[in-house]
């Protein structure tokens, strides 16, 4: 059996997830297909071994102005710190394209920062990128300071690595 035949169905599914992720990156935040992407992610999350692919789809489907959608991802990554970190990086990339009143991501970052999980803390840090773009106004600094006191050491470390210098 050659390497090309190693788990072909899995490789096809991974390729499909890649294509859906690329589509999502080019599509509007309210594109009708996002609901279907989310439904596919939820279905895939029930299959052992496919949580990373499922979480990628769920992240692409989530409305970035509504943190409730991140709850599912927090739960999926509860015992998967590497996946949580990977998703936080993807979230940061999606947030670069977010066009919203800056108060919206700041409120979301603050709400996430108050959560005790690794995923919530890392997701909050992803949202704080907007604060850096704005020159770290006081409310944004407060979110980073909250994250520097987070109960999870990795979140504290990541927040300490954020420079609030302008």
DSSP file (Angstrom, degrees, kcal/mol; ACC not computed):
  #  RESIDUE AA STRUCTURE BP1 BP2  ACC     N-H-->O    O-->H-N    N-H-->O    O-->H-N    TCO  KAPPA ALPHA  PHI   PSI    X-CA   Y-CA   Z-CA
    1    1 A X              0   0    0      0, 0.0     2,-0.1     0, 0.0     5,-0.0   0.000 360.0 360.0 360.0 122.1    0.0    0.0    0.0
    2    2 A X    >   -     0   0    0      1,-0.1     3,-1.4     3,-0.0     4,-0.2  -0.335 360.0-105.9 -84.5 167.6    1.6    3.3   -1.1
    3    3 A X  G >  S+     0   0    0      1,-0.3     3,-1.4     2,-0.2    -1,-0.1   0.803 116.8  66.0 -63.5 -28.8    1.3    6.6    0.7
    4    4 A X  G 3  S+     0   0    0      1,-0.3    -1,-0.3     3,-0.0     0, 0.0   0.730 101.3  49.9 -66.5 -20.3   -1.1    7.9   -2.0
    5    5 A X  G X  S+     0   0    0     -3,-1.4     2,-0.8     2,-0.1     3,-0.7   0.366  77.2 124.0 -99.5   4.7   -3.7    5.3   -0.8
    6    6 A X  T <  S-     0   0    0     -3,-1.4     5,-0.2     1,-0.3    -3,-0.0  -0.554  96.1 -30.4 -72.5 108.2   -3.4    6.2    2.9
    7    7 A X  T 3> S-     0   0    0     -2,-0.8     4,-2.2     3,-0.1    -1,-0.3   0.928  73.4-178.7  52.2  59.4   -6.9    7.0    4.1
    8    8 A X  H <> S+     0   0    0     -3,-0.7     4,-2.4     1,-0.2     5,-0.2   0.855  77.9  53.5 -59.9 -37.1   -8.2    8.4    0.8
    9    9 A X  H  > S+     0   0    0      1,-0.2     4,-2.2     2,-0.2    -1,-0.2   0.912 109.6  49.0 -65.0 -40.1  -11.7    9.3    2.1
   10   10 A X  H  > S+     0   0    0     -3,-0.2     4,-2.6     2,-0.2    -2,-0.2   0.917 110.6  50.3 -63.4 -43.0  -10.1   11.3    4.9
   11   11 A X  H  X S+     0   0    0     -4,-2.2     4,-2.2     1,-0.2    -2,-0.2   0.887 109.8  50.7 -64.3 -38.7   -7.8   13.1    2.5
   12   12 A X  H  X S+     0   0    0     -4,-2.4     4,-2.2     2,-0.2    -1,-0.2   0.912 110.8  49.2 -64.0 -41.0  -10.8   14.0    0.3
   13   13 A X  H  X S+     0   0    0     -4,-2.2     4,-2.5     2,-0.2    -2,-0.2   0.916 110.3  50.3 -64.1 -42.7  -12.7   15.3    3.3
   14   14 A X  H  X S+     0   0    0     -4,-2.6     4,-2.2     1,-0.2    -1,-0.2   0.888 110.2  50.6 -62.2 -38.9   -9.7   17.4    4.3
   15   15 A X  H  X S+     0   0    0     -4,-2.2     4,-2.3     2,-0.2    -1,-0.2   0.896 109.7  50.6 -65.2 -39.6   -9.5   18.8    0.8
   16   16 A X  H  X S+     0   0    0     -4,-2.2     4,-2.6     2,-0.2    -2,-0.2   0.916 109.1  50.6 -64.0 -43.0  -13.2   19.6    0.9
   17   17 A X  H  X S+     0   0    0     -4,-2.5     4,-2.4     1,-0.2    -2,-0.2   0.908 109.7  51.9 -60.9 -41.5  -12.7   21.4    4.2
   18   18 A X  H  X S+     0   0    0     -4,-2.2     4,-2.3     2,-0.2    -2,-0.2   0.920 110.7  47.3 -59.9 -44.3   -9.8   23.4    2.7
   19   19 A X  H  X S+     0   0    0     -4,-2.3     4,-2.6     2,-0.2    -2,-0.2   0.905 112.0  49.4 -65.9 -41.1  -12.0   24.4   -0.3
   20   20 A X  H  X S+     0   0    0     -4,-2.6     4,-2.5     2,-0.2    -1,-0.2   0.882 110.8  50.9 -65.2 -37.2  -14.9   25.5    2.0
   21   21 A X  H  X S+     0   0    0     -4,-2.4     4,-2.0    -5,-0.2    -2,-0.2   0.916 110.7  48.2 -65.3 -43.3  -12.4   27.5    4.1
   22   22 A X  H  X S+     0   0    0     -4,-2.3     4,-1.0     2,-0.2    -2,-0.2   0.916 111.6  50.5 -63.0 -43.0  -11.1   29.2    1.0
   23   23 A X  H >X S+     0   0    0     -4,-2.6     4,-1.1     1,-0.2     3,-0.8   0.929 108.7  52.4 -59.3 -44.9  -14.7   29.9   -0.1
   24   24 A X  H >< S+     0   0    0     -4,-2.5     3,-0.5     1,-0.3    -1,-0.2   0.878 104.1  56.7 -59.9 -38.8  -15.5   31.4    3.3
   25   25 A X  H 3< S+     0   0    0     -4,-2.0    -1,-0.3     1,-0.2    -2,-0.2   0.768 113.1  40.7 -64.4 -25.6  -12.5   33.7    3.0
   26   26 A X  H << S+     0   0    0     -4,-1.0    -1,-0.2    -3,-0.8    -2,-0.2   0.559 104.0  86.1 -96.7 -10.4  -13.8   35.1   -0.2
   27   27 A X  S << S-     0   0    0     -4,-1.1     2,-0.0    -3,-0.5    -3,-0.0  -0.530  84.4 -97.3 -98.0 158.2  -17.5   35.3    0.8
   28   28 A X    >   -     0   0    0     -2,-0.2     3,-2.0     1,-0.1    -1,-0.1  -0.314  36.0-112.9 -66.2 152.8  -19.5   37.9    2.6
   29   29 A X  T 3  S+     0   0    0      1,-0.3    -1,-0.1     5,-0.0    -2,-0.0   0.788 118.4  45.2 -58.9 -28.8  -20.0   37.4    6.4
   30   30 A X  T 3  S+     0   0    0     33,-0.0    -1,-0.3     4,-0.0    -2,-0.1   0.130  79.2 145.7-104.0  20.7  -23.7   36.9    5.8
   31   31 A X    X   -     0   0    0     -3,-2.0     3,-1.8     1,-0.1     4,-0.4  -0.336  55.2-127.7 -58.8 135.8  -23.3   34.5    2.8
   32   32 A X  T >> S+     0   0    0      1,-0.3     3,-1.0     2,-0.2     4,-0.6   0.794 103.7  66.1 -58.7 -29.5  -26.1   31.9    2.9
   33   33 A X  H 3> S+     0   0    0      1,-0.2     4,-2.1     2,-0.2    -1,-0.3   0.672  80.6  79.2 -68.2 -16.8  -23.7   29.0    2.6
   34   34 A X  H <> S+     0   0    0     -3,-1.8     4,-2.4     1,-0.2    -1,-0.2   0.864  89.1  55.2 -61.9 -35.1  -22.2   29.8    6.0
   35   35 A X  H <> S+     0   0    0     -3,-1.0     4,-2.4    -4,-0.4    -1,-0.2   0.909 108.1  48.4 -63.8 -40.1  -25.1   28.0    7.7
   36   36 A X  H  X S+     0   0    0     -4,-0.6     4,-2.4     2,-0.2    -2,-0.2   0.881 109.4  52.7 -66.8 -37.5  -24.5   24.9    5.6
   37   37 A X  H  X S+     0   0    0     -4,-2.1     4,-2.2     2,-0.2    -2,-0.2   0.919 110.5  48.3 -62.4 -43.3  -20.8   25.0    6.5
   38   38 A X  H  X S+     0   0    0     -4,-2.4     4,-2.4     2,-0.2    -2,-0.2   0.909 110.3  50.7 -62.8 -42.6  -21.7   25.2   10.2
   39   39 A X  H  X S+     0   0    0     -4,-2.4     4,-2.3     1,-0.2    -2,-0.2   0.899 109.9  50.4 -63.1 -40.2  -24.2   22.3    9.9
   40   40 A X  H  X S+     0   0    0     -4,-2.4     4,-2.6     1,-0.2    -1,-0.2   0.908 110.1  50.8 -63.6 -40.8  -21.4   20.3    8.2
   41   41 A X  H  X S+     0   0    0     -4,-2.2     4,-1.9     2,-0.2    -2,-0.2   0.908 109.5  49.7 -62.9 -42.2  -19.1   21.1   11.0
   42   42 A X  H  < S+     0   0    0     -4,-2.4     4,-0.5     2,-0.2    -2,-0.2   0.909 113.0  46.8 -63.3 -42.2  -21.6   20.1   13.7
   43   43 A X  H >< S+     0   0    0     -4,-2.3     3,-1.1     1,-0.2    -2,-0.2   0.919 112.8  49.2 -65.6 -43.0  -22.2   16.8   11.9
   44   44 A X  H >< S+     0   0    0     -4,-2.6     3,-1.9     1,-0.2     6,-0.3   0.813  99.1  67.5 -67.2 -30.7  -18.5   16.1   11.5
   45   45 A X  T 3< S+     0   0    0     -4,-1.9    -1,-0.2     1,-0.3    -2,-0.2   0.688  92.1  62.3 -64.3 -17.6  -17.8   16.9   15.2
   46   46 A X  T <  S+     0   0    0     -3,-1.1     2,-0.6    -4,-0.5    -1,-0.3   0.541  87.6  85.0 -84.9  -6.0  -19.7   13.8   16.1
   47   47 A X  S X  S-     0   0    0     -3,-1.9     3,-2.0    -4,-0.2     4,-0.2  -0.865  86.9-118.7-102.9 119.8  -17.3   11.5   14.3
   48   48 A X  T 3  S+     0   0    0     -2,-0.6    -2,-0.1     1,-0.3    -3,-0.0  -0.258  97.9  23.7 -55.8 134.0  -14.2   10.6   16.3
   49   49 A X  T 3  S+     0   0    0     -4,-0.1    -1,-0.3     4,-0.0     4,-0.2   0.331 106.0  80.8  93.8  -7.3  -11.0   11.8   14.7
   50   50 A X    <>  +     0   0    0     -3,-2.0     4,-2.7    -6,-0.3     5,-0.2   0.248  51.8 107.4-115.7  12.5  -12.6   14.6   12.8
   51   51 A X  H  > S+     0   0    0      1,-0.2     4,-3.1     2,-0.2     5,-0.2   0.897  78.5  54.4 -60.4 -41.5  -12.9   17.3   15.5
   52   52 A X  H  > S+     0   0    0      2,-0.2     4,-1.7     1,-0.2    -1,-0.2   0.940 112.9  42.2 -59.0 -44.8  -10.1   19.4   14.0
   53   53 A X  H  > S+     0   0    0      2,-0.2     4,-2.0     1,-0.2    -2,-0.2   0.913 115.4  51.0 -65.9 -41.5  -11.8   19.5   10.6
   54   54 A X  H  X S+     0   0    0     -4,-2.7     4,-2.6     1,-0.2    -2,-0.2   0.914 109.2  49.9 -61.8 -43.8  -15.2   20.1   12.2
   55   55 A X  H  X S+     0   0    0     -4,-3.1     4,-2.4     1,-0.2    -1,-0.2   0.848 107.1  55.1 -67.4 -32.6  -13.9   23.0   14.3
   56   56 A X  H  X S+     0   0    0     -4,-1.7     4,-1.9    -5,-0.2    -1,-0.2   0.930 110.7  45.5 -63.1 -44.5  -12.4   24.6   11.2
   57   57 A X  H  X S+     0   0    0     -4,-2.0     4,-1.5     1,-0.2    -2,-0.2   0.912 112.0  51.5 -64.9 -42.3  -15.8   24.5    9.5
   58   58 A X  H  X S+     0   0    0     -4,-2.6     4,-1.3     1,-0.2    -1,-0.2   0.892 108.4  51.6 -63.3 -39.0  -17.5   25.8   12.6
   59   59 A X  H  < S+     0   0    0     -4,-2.4     3,-0.3     1,-0.2    -1,-0.2   0.901 108.7  51.0 -64.6 -39.3  -15.1   28.7   12.9
   60   60 A X  H  < S+     0   0    0     -4,-1.9    -1,-0.2     1,-0.2    -2,-0.2   0.795 112.2  47.9 -67.3 -26.7  -15.7   29.6    9.3
   61   61 A X  H  < S+     0   0    0     -4,-1.5    -1,-0.2    -5,-0.1    -2,-0.2   0.703  88.5 105.9 -86.3 -20.2  -19.5   29.6    9.9
   62   62 A X  S  < S-     0   0    0     -4,-1.3     2,-0.7    -3,-0.3     5,-0.1  -0.301  74.3-121.9 -69.9 142.8  -19.5   31.7   13.1
   63   63 A X    >   -     0   0    0      3,-0.2     3,-2.1     1,-0.1     6,-0.3  -0.750  19.3-149.9 -79.4 115.6  -20.7   35.3   13.0
   64   64 A X  T 3  S+     0   0    0     -2,-0.7    -1,-0.1     1,-0.3     3,-0.1   0.615  93.7  58.3 -68.4 -11.6  -17.6   37.2   14.3
   65   65 A X  T 3  S+     0   0    0      1,-0.2     2,-0.4    43,-0.0    -1,-0.3   0.376 101.1  61.6 -96.8   4.7  -19.9   39.9   15.9
   66   66 A X    X   -     0   0    0     -3,-2.1     3,-1.4     1,-0.1     4,-0.3  -0.894  63.9-166.2-131.7 102.6  -21.7   37.3   18.0
   67   67 A X  T >  S+     0   0    0     -2,-0.4     3,-1.3     1,-0.3     4,-0.5   0.625  76.1  84.6 -66.5 -11.5  -19.5   35.5   20.5
   68   68 A X  T >> S+     0   0    0      1,-0.3     3,-1.4     2,-0.2     4,-0.5   0.864  83.3  60.2 -58.5 -34.9  -22.2   32.9   21.2
   69   69 A X  H <> S+     0   0    0     -3,-1.4     4,-0.7    -6,-0.3     3,-0.4   0.752  95.6  62.0 -64.9 -23.3  -21.0   31.0   18.2
   70   70 A X  H <> S+     0   0    0     -3,-1.3     4,-2.5    -4,-0.3    -1,-0.3   0.647  84.7  77.9 -77.0 -14.2  -17.6   30.6   19.8
   71   71 A X  H <> S+     0   0    0     -3,-1.4     4,-2.4    -4,-0.5    -1,-0.2   0.909  91.6  52.1 -61.1 -42.6  -19.1   28.6   22.7
   72   72 A X  H  X S+     0   0    0     -4,-0.5     4,-2.3    -3,-0.4    -1,-0.2   0.910 110.9  47.7 -59.0 -42.9  -19.3   25.5   20.5
   73   73 A X  H  X S+     0   0    0     -4,-0.7     4,-1.8     2,-0.2    -2,-0.2   0.880 108.7  54.0 -68.3 -37.8  -15.6   25.9   19.6
   74   74 A X  H  < S+     0   0    0     -4,-2.5    -1,-0.2     1,-0.2    -2,-0.2   0.934 111.3  46.2 -59.6 -45.0  -14.7   26.4   23.3
   75   75 A X  H >< S+     0   0    0     -4,-2.4     3,-1.1     1,-0.2     4,-0.2   0.894 110.8  51.8 -66.6 -40.2  -16.5   23.2   24.1
   76   76 A X  H 3< S+     0   0    0     -4,-2.3     3,-0.3     1,-0.2    -1,-0.2   0.812 115.1  42.4 -65.7 -29.2  -14.9   21.2   21.3
   77   77 A X  T >< S+     0   0    0     -4,-1.8     3,-2.0     1,-0.2     7,-0.2   0.261  77.3 115.0-102.3  12.1  -11.4   22.3   22.3
   78   78 A X  T <  S+     0   0    0     -3,-1.1    -1,-0.2     1,-0.3    40,-0.2   0.851  93.9  22.8 -53.1 -39.5  -11.8   21.9   26.0
   79   79 A X  T 3  S+     0   0    0     -3,-0.3    -1,-0.3    -4,-0.2     2,-0.2   0.011 111.9  79.7-116.0  27.8   -9.2   19.1   26.1
   80   80 A X    <>  +     0   0    0     -3,-2.0     4,-2.4     1,-0.1     5,-0.2  -0.653  46.6 168.1-134.5  76.2   -7.4   20.1   22.9
   81   81 A X  H  > S+     0   0    0     -2,-0.2     4,-2.2     1,-0.2     5,-0.2   0.849  78.8  52.4 -63.3 -35.2   -5.0   23.0   23.6
   82   82 A X  H  > S+     0   0    0      2,-0.2     4,-2.3     1,-0.2    -1,-0.2   0.922 111.1  47.4 -67.1 -41.9   -3.1   22.7   20.3
   83   83 A X  H  > S+     0   0    0      2,-0.2     4,-2.7     1,-0.2     5,-0.2   0.904 109.7  53.7 -64.1 -41.2   -6.4   22.9   18.4
   84   84 A X  H  X S+     0   0    0     -4,-2.4     4,-2.1    -7,-0.2    -2,-0.2   0.916 110.4  46.9 -59.4 -43.1   -7.5   25.8   20.5
   85   85 A X  H  X S+     0   0    0     -4,-2.2     4,-1.9     2,-0.2    -1,-0.2   0.905 111.8  50.5 -65.8 -41.4   -4.3   27.7   19.6
   86   86 A X  H  X S+     0   0    0     -4,-2.3     4,-2.0     1,-0.2    -2,-0.2   0.910 111.4  48.3 -62.8 -42.3   -4.7   26.8   15.9
   87   87 A X  H  X S+     0   0    0     -4,-2.7     4,-3.0     1,-0.2    -1,-0.2   0.876 106.9  56.1 -66.8 -37.2   -8.3   28.1   15.9
   88   88 A X  H  X S+     0   0    0     -4,-2.1     4,-2.3     2,-0.2    -1,-0.2   0.894 107.7  49.4 -61.9 -38.7   -7.3   31.3   17.7
   89   89 A X  H  X S+     0   0    0     -4,-1.9     4,-1.9     2,-0.2    -1,-0.2   0.917 112.3  47.1 -64.8 -42.8   -4.8   31.9   14.9
   90   90 A X  H  X S+     0   0    0     -4,-2.0     4,-2.3     1,-0.2    -2,-0.2   0.897 110.8  52.9 -64.1 -39.5   -7.5   31.3   12.2
   91   91 A X  H  X S+     0   0    0     -4,-3.0     4,-2.6     1,-0.2    -2,-0.2   0.917 106.1  52.9 -61.4 -43.6   -9.8   33.5   14.1
   92   92 A X  H  X S+     0   0    0     -4,-2.3     4,-1.1     1,-0.2    -1,-0.2   0.903 109.0  50.4 -58.2 -41.9   -7.3   36.3   14.1
   93   93 A X  H  < S+     0   0    0     -4,-1.9     4,-0.5     1,-0.2     3,-0.5   0.913 111.3  47.5 -64.5 -42.5   -7.0   35.9   10.3
   94   94 A X  H >< S+     0   0    0     -4,-2.3     3,-1.4     1,-0.2     4,-0.3   0.894 107.0  57.7 -64.6 -37.9  -10.8   36.1    9.9
   95   95 A X  H >< S+     0   0    0     -4,-2.6     3,-1.2     1,-0.3    -1,-0.2   0.755  91.0  70.8 -66.4 -23.5  -10.9   39.1   12.2
   96   96 A X  T 3< S+     0   0    0     -4,-1.1    -1,-0.3    -3,-0.5    -2,-0.2   0.803 102.9  44.5 -60.9 -27.3   -8.5   41.0    9.9
   97   97 A X  T <  S+     0   0    0     -3,-1.4     2,-0.4    -4,-0.5    -1,-0.3   0.446  86.8 118.0 -95.9  -1.5  -11.4   41.2    7.4
   98   98 A X    <   -     0   0    0     -3,-1.2     2,-0.7    -4,-0.3    -3,-0.0  -0.520  45.8-165.6 -72.7 124.4  -14.0   42.1    9.9
   99   99 A X        +     0   0    0     -2,-0.4     2,-0.3     2,-0.0    -1,-0.1  -0.929  37.4 122.5-109.6 107.9  -15.6   45.5    9.2
  100  100 A X  S    S-     0   0    0     -2,-0.7     2,-0.1   -35,-0.0     5,-0.0  -0.981  72.4 -73.3-157.0 161.5  -17.4   46.6   12.3
  101  101 A X    >>  -     0   0    0     -2,-0.3     3,-2.0     1,-0.2     4,-0.7  -0.451  49.2-126.2 -54.8 128.5  -17.7   49.3   14.9
  102  102 A X  H 3> S+     0   0    0      1,-0.3     4,-1.6     2,-0.2    -1,-0.2   0.724 106.7  68.3 -58.2 -20.2  -14.5   48.8   17.0
  103  103 A X  H 3> S+     0   0    0      1,-0.2     4,-2.4     2,-0.2    -1,-0.3   0.828  91.7  61.7 -67.7 -29.5  -16.6   48.7   20.1
  104  104 A X  H <> S+     0   0    0     -3,-2.0     4,-2.1     1,-0.2    -2,-0.2   0.971 107.3  39.8 -64.2 -55.6  -18.2   45.4   18.9
  105  105 A X  H  X S+     0   0    0     -4,-0.7     4,-2.8     1,-0.2    -1,-0.2   0.845 114.2  56.0 -64.6 -29.4  -14.9   43.3   18.9
  106  106 A X  H  X S+     0   0    0     -4,-1.6     4,-2.5     2,-0.2    -1,-0.2   0.928 108.1  47.1 -66.9 -42.5  -13.8   45.1   22.2
  107  107 A X  H  X S+     0   0    0     -4,-2.4     4,-2.4     2,-0.2    -2,-0.2   0.912 113.9  48.3 -62.2 -41.6  -17.0   44.0   23.9
  108  108 A X  H  X S+     0   0    0     -4,-2.1     4,-2.7     2,-0.2     5,-0.2   0.925 110.8  50.4 -65.5 -44.1  -16.5   40.5   22.6
  109  109 A X  H  X S+     0   0    0     -4,-2.8     4,-2.6     1,-0.2    -2,-0.2   0.915 111.2  49.6 -59.4 -42.8  -12.9   40.4   23.7
  110  110 A X  H  X S+     0   0    0     -4,-2.5     4,-1.1     2,-0.2    -1,-0.2   0.910 111.5  47.7 -63.0 -43.1  -13.9   41.6   27.1
  111  111 A X  H  < S+     0   0    0     -4,-2.4     4,-0.4     1,-0.2     3,-0.4   0.918 114.7  45.9 -64.8 -43.4  -16.6   38.9   27.5
  112  112 A X  H >< S+     0   0    0     -4,-2.7     3,-1.6     1,-0.2    -2,-0.2   0.887 106.5  59.4 -66.5 -38.5  -14.2   36.2   26.3
  113  113 A X  H 3< S+     0   0    0     -4,-2.6    -1,-0.2     1,-0.3    -2,-0.2   0.791  99.3  58.7 -61.7 -27.4  -11.4   37.4   28.6
  114  114 A X  T 3< S+     0   0    0     -4,-1.1    -1,-0.3    -3,-0.4    -2,-0.2   0.651  87.5  97.0 -76.7 -14.6  -13.7   36.8   31.6
  115  115 A X  S <  S-     0   0    0     -3,-1.6     6,-0.0    -4,-0.4    -3,-0.0  -0.455  72.8-137.8 -76.6 149.9  -14.1   33.1   30.7
  116  116 A X        +     0   0    0     -2,-0.1    -1,-0.1    34,-0.1     2,-0.1   0.555  68.0  97.8 -85.6  -7.6  -11.8   30.6   32.5
  117  117 A X  S  > S-     0   0    0      1,-0.1     4,-2.1    34,-0.1     5,-0.2  -0.409  76.1-124.2 -87.9 159.1  -10.9   28.4   29.5
  118  118 A X  H  > S+     0   0    0      2,-0.2     4,-2.8     1,-0.2     5,-0.2   0.927 112.4  52.1 -59.1 -47.2   -7.8   28.4   27.4
  119  119 A X  H  > S+     0   0    0      1,-0.2     4,-3.0     2,-0.2     5,-0.3   0.922 108.2  50.1 -60.2 -45.5   -9.9   28.7   24.2
  120  120 A X  H  > S+     0   0    0      1,-0.2     4,-2.5     2,-0.2    -1,-0.2   0.921 112.9  47.4 -59.9 -43.5  -11.8   31.8   25.6
  121  121 A X  H  X S+     0   0    0     -4,-2.1     4,-2.1     2,-0.2    -2,-0.2   0.926 114.6  44.9 -64.1 -44.7   -8.6   33.5   26.5
  122  122 A X  H  X S+     0   0    0     -4,-2.8     4,-1.9     2,-0.2    -2,-0.2   0.884 113.4  50.5 -68.5 -37.5   -6.9   32.8   23.2
  123  123 A X  H  X S+     0   0    0     -4,-3.0     4,-1.9    -5,-0.2    -1,-0.2   0.906 108.7  53.0 -64.7 -40.4  -10.0   33.8   21.3
  124  124 A X  H  X S+     0   0    0     -4,-2.5     4,-1.4    -5,-0.3    -2,-0.2   0.915 107.2  51.9 -60.2 -42.8  -10.1   37.1   23.3
  125  125 A X  H  < S+     0   0    0     -4,-2.1     4,-0.5     1,-0.2    -1,-0.2   0.887 105.5  55.3 -61.5 -38.1   -6.5   37.7   22.4
  126  126 A X  H >< S+     0   0    0     -4,-1.9     3,-1.1     1,-0.2     4,-0.2   0.914 107.8  49.3 -60.5 -41.4   -7.4   37.3   18.7
  127  127 A X  H >< S+     0   0    0     -4,-1.9     3,-1.3     1,-0.2     4,-0.3   0.784  98.3  68.8 -68.2 -26.4  -10.0   39.9   19.1
  128  128 A X  T >X S+     0   0    0     -4,-1.4     4,-1.2     1,-0.3     3,-0.9   0.620  73.8  87.3 -72.0  -9.3   -7.6   42.3   20.8
  129  129 A X  H <> S+     0   0    0     -3,-1.1     4,-1.7    -4,-0.5     3,-0.3   0.867  82.2  60.3 -55.5 -34.6   -5.7   42.8   17.5
  130  130 A X  H <> S+     0   0    0     -3,-1.3     4,-1.3     1,-0.2    -1,-0.3   0.862  97.4  59.1 -61.5 -35.4   -8.1   45.5   16.7
  131  131 A X  H <4>S+     0   0    0     -3,-0.9     5,-3.2    -4,-0.3     6,-0.3   0.888 103.8  51.0 -60.5 -39.6   -7.0   47.4   19.8
  132  132 A X  H ><5S+     0   0    0     -4,-1.2     3,-1.2    -3,-0.3    -1,-0.2   0.889 106.5  54.0 -64.3 -39.1   -3.4   47.5   18.5
  133  133 A X  H 3<5S+     0   0    0     -4,-1.7    -1,-0.2     1,-0.3    -2,-0.2   0.797 109.7  49.2 -63.8 -27.5   -4.7   48.9   15.2
  134  134 A X  T 3<5S-     0   0    0     -4,-1.3    -1,-0.3    -3,-0.2    -2,-0.2   0.402 124.2-101.7 -93.1   1.2   -6.4   51.7   17.1
  135  135 A X  T < 5 -     0   0    0     -3,-1.2    -3,-0.2    -4,-0.3    -2,-0.1   0.722  63.6 -74.2  85.8  21.7   -3.3   52.5   19.2
  136  136 A X      < -     0   0    0     -5,-3.2    -4,-0.1    -6,-0.2    -1,-0.1   0.949  59.3-159.0  56.5  61.1   -4.4   50.7   22.3
  137  137 A X    >>  -     0   0    0     -6,-0.3     4,-2.2     1,-0.1     3,-0.9  -0.262  36.4 -94.3 -59.5 159.5   -7.1   53.0   23.8
  138  138 A X  H 3> S+     0   0    0      1,-0.3     4,-2.3     2,-0.2     5,-0.2   0.833 123.3  53.6 -50.5 -44.9   -7.7   52.5   27.5
  139  139 A X  H 3> S+     0   0    0      1,-0.2     4,-1.2     2,-0.2    -1,-0.3   0.880 111.4  47.0 -62.6 -34.2  -10.7   50.0   27.1
  140  140 A X  H <> S+     0   0    0     -3,-0.9     4,-1.9     2,-0.2    -1,-0.2   0.899 109.8  52.9 -71.4 -40.7   -8.6   47.8   24.9
  141  141 A X  H  X S+     0   0    0     -4,-2.2     4,-2.8     1,-0.2    -2,-0.2   0.890 104.8  57.0 -59.2 -38.9   -5.6   47.9   27.3
  142  142 A X  H  X S+     0   0    0     -4,-2.3     4,-2.3    -5,-0.2    -1,-0.2   0.878 104.4  51.5 -61.8 -38.0   -8.0   46.9   30.1
  143  143 A X  H  X S+     0   0    0     -4,-1.2     4,-2.3     2,-0.2    -1,-0.2   0.941 111.2  46.9 -64.5 -46.1   -8.9   43.7   28.1
  144  144 A X  H  X S+     0   0    0     -4,-1.9     4,-1.6     1,-0.2    -2,-0.2   0.906 111.3  52.0 -62.6 -40.6   -5.2   42.8   27.7
  145  145 A X  H  < S+     0   0    0     -4,-2.8     4,-0.4     1,-0.2    -1,-0.2   0.897 108.2  51.5 -62.5 -39.9   -4.5   43.5   31.4
  146  146 A X  H >< S+     0   0    0     -4,-2.3     3,-1.4     1,-0.2    -1,-0.2   0.920 108.9  50.8 -60.6 -43.3   -7.4   41.2   32.3
  147  147 A X  H >< S+     0   0    0     -4,-2.3     3,-1.4     1,-0.3    12,-0.3   0.791 100.2  63.4 -66.5 -27.4   -5.9   38.5   30.1
  148  148 A X  T 3< S+     0   0    0     -4,-1.6    -1,-0.3     1,-0.3    -2,-0.2   0.620 107.8  43.6 -71.4 -11.2   -2.5   39.0   31.8
  149  149 A X  T <  S+     0   0    0     -3,-1.4    -1,-0.3    -4,-0.4    -2,-0.2   0.161  86.2 138.6-112.9  15.0   -4.3   37.8   35.0
  150  150 A X    <   -     0   0    0     -3,-1.4     6,-0.2     1,-0.1   -34,-0.1  -0.217  62.7-122.0 -61.4 149.0   -6.2   34.9   33.3
  151  151 A X  S    S+     0   0    0      4,-0.1     2,-0.6   -34,-0.1    -1,-0.1   0.705  94.7  77.8 -67.5 -18.4   -6.4   31.6   35.2
  152  152 A X  S >> S-     0   0    0      1,-0.1     4,-2.2   -35,-0.1     3,-0.6  -0.830  74.5-147.1 -97.2 123.5   -4.6   29.7   32.3
  153  153 A X  H 3> S+     0   0    0     -2,-0.6     4,-3.0     1,-0.2     5,-0.2   0.858  96.2  56.4 -57.2 -40.1   -0.9   30.2   32.2
  154  154 A X  H 3> S+     0   0    0      1,-0.2     4,-2.2     2,-0.2    -1,-0.2   0.866 108.2  48.2 -63.5 -35.0   -0.6   30.0   28.4
  155  155 A X  H <> S+     0   0    0     -3,-0.6     4,-2.6     2,-0.2     5,-0.2   0.932 111.5  49.6 -69.2 -44.8   -3.2   32.8   28.1
  156  156 A X  H  X S+     0   0    0     -4,-2.2     4,-2.5     1,-0.2    -2,-0.2   0.937 112.0  48.9 -57.8 -46.0   -1.3   35.0   30.6
  157  157 A X  H  X S+     0   0    0     -4,-3.0     4,-1.3     1,-0.2    -1,-0.2   0.920 112.0  47.6 -60.4 -44.9    2.0   34.3   28.7
  158  158 A X  H  X S+     0   0    0     -4,-2.2     4,-0.5     1,-0.2    -1,-0.2   0.884 112.7  49.2 -65.2 -37.8    0.4   35.2   25.4
  159  159 A X  H >< S+     0   0    0     -4,-2.6     3,-0.9   -12,-0.3    -1,-0.2   0.869 108.0  53.9 -69.8 -35.7   -1.1   38.4   26.8
  160  160 A X  H 3< S+     0   0    0     -4,-2.5    -1,-0.2     1,-0.2    -2,-0.2   0.790 102.2  59.6 -67.1 -26.2    2.2   39.4   28.4
  161  161 A X  H 3< S+     0   0    0     -4,-1.3     2,-0.5    -5,-0.2    -1,-0.2   0.665  84.0  96.7 -75.7 -15.7    3.8   39.0   24.9
  162  162 A X  S << S-     0   0    0     -3,-0.9     2,-0.6    -4,-0.5    -3,-0.0  -0.634  72.0-142.6 -75.9 123.5    1.5   41.7   23.6
  163  163 A X        -     0   0    0     -2,-0.5    -2,-0.1     1,-0.1    -3,-0.0  -0.783  13.2-167.0 -90.4 123.8    3.2   45.0   23.5
  164  164 A X        +     0   0    0     -2,-0.6    -1,-0.1   -23,-0.0     2,-0.1   0.314  50.2 121.4 -91.5   7.8    0.9   47.9   24.4
  165  165 A X              0   0    0      1,-0.1   -30,-0.1     0, 0.0    -2,-0.1  -0.394 360.0 360.0 -68.1 149.9    3.5   50.4   23.2
  166  166 A X              0   0    0     -2,-0.1    -1,-0.1   -31,-0.0   -30,-0.0   0.440 360.0 360.0-104.5 360.0    2.3   52.7   20.5
